[in-house]
Amino acid sequence: MPRQPWRPELLAPCTASCWRSAPWVCGPRRMDAACAVKHSVVASPLGQIRISGCQQGLHEIKLPAAGPPEAPARPEPPGRPAETVKPLTECAAWLHAYFQEPAALRELPLPALHHPVFLQDSFTGQVLRKLLEAVKFGEVVSYQQLAALAGHPKAARAVGSAMRSNPVPILVPCHRVVCSGGAVGNYSGGLGVKEWLLDHEGSLAAPPAPAGGSRLARTRCGALRGSSSSECAGGD
């Protein structure tokens, strides 16, 4: 079965009351005030992952503060639908499959996303949407290549800033964005977590080459040349 394409309809519409005071610049408190936010915890090999959202969609995925434990616990199956809202149920099921049965991801729906970064026509939103659409499980892309894919080939450092603004890591896979010189690059969840995720996906053995492009660029997008090792100075 082919992988799911990016579907804009997954981005839940935002009501006027949700962003009344500051459109598109909305922290968790404003979302809480406008939405009936539910919270859930998903056990994972990385530790407890906290997710939050409302009926309209997923708000955030928060990774554990510490790196992966030496003896990771096996994740528990997602809770019953009656215990939470649909986007959290779908997110928990997706995360459970990601860690335990990655092949099942192509069969699962992505939860709707209800965070301002995905609802605005901004550079950050464009880059994160392109990342979700183009870079699949087991693939990596450099900051420079992702900038080119998003239509901004000279904005590699800005891509790093966009990765830091990702409210739903793992689901939107900013861990798959690495330095063109072969370094893993920074990660808001911690370098150890990024390395663990890439190793889990089998990507650490094939970092992108400076001239030939990443494995993604060779197999899916063609070679995107001209990446600079300085791009990681602005990395996630």
Order of alpha helices (4+ residues) and beta strands (2+ residues): alpha-beta-beta-beta-alpha-alpha-alpha-beta-alpha-alpha-beta-alpha
